[in-house]
Each structure stands twice: as C-alpha cells, then as structure tokens.
Amino acid sequence: MNRIVTYLESKEVVFHGALLLIALYVPHAGHLFKQLEHLDMTFFGFSF
C-alpha cells in the first residue's frame, strides 16, 4: 500500500497519465477527421 501512495505522489504519475491521454486521443482525433472528410462544408457558395 505504501508503494502505491509513493507512486501516486511522484512525478511519474503525471508522465504516465499524459501518455495515456495522448494514446486515447489519437484514435479519437482520427475518427473526428474521418467524419469531417464526409461533411459538406459549403458557406456562401465557397466550398472547403
């Protein structure tokens, strides 16, 4: 139990948490870009 508390108080937990968030964000961002690819973006006669 003491090792868990020591780990949670260390700077490593911030690093591992950031790595986890990046790993979770990459597929999410890819899915969003895939959805945007099929979106019709026409504004005032200009299409993007």
C-alpha positions in Angstrom: 0.0 0.0 0.0 2.9 2.4 0.8 4.4 1.8 -2.7 1.1 2.8 -4.3 0.9 6.0 -2.3 4.5 6.8 -3.1 3.8 6.2 -6.8 0.7 8.5 -6.8 2.7 11.3 -5.2 5.6 11.0 -7.7 6.1 12.9 -10.9 5.9 9.6 -12.8 2.2 9.5 -12.4 1.9 12.8 -14.3 4.0 11.5 -17.1 2.2 8.2 -17.3 -1.2 10.0 -17.2 -0.2 12.3 -20.0 1.0 9.3 -22.1 -2.3 7.6 -21.5 -4.3 10.7 -22.6 -2.3 11.0 -25.8 -2.8 7.3 -26.6 -6.5 7.7 -26.1 -6.7 11.0 -28.0 -5.0 9.7 -31.2 -7.8 7.3 -32.3 -10.5 9.9 -31.2 -8.9 12.6 -33.4 -8.6 10.2 -36.3 -12.3 9.4 -36.0 -13.2 13.1 -36.0 -11.1 13.8 -39.1 -12.7 10.9 -40.8 -16.2 12.3 -40.0 -15.1 15.8 -41.2 -14.0 14.3 -44.5 -17.5 13.4 -45.4 -19.0 16.7 -44.2 -20.2 19.1 -46.9 -18.7 22.5 -45.9 -20.2 25.0 -48.3 -20.6 28.6 -47.0 -21.9 31.3 -49.2 -21.0 29.5 -52.4 -17.5 28.6 -51.2 -16.7 25.0 -50.5 -13.9 23.8 -48.4 
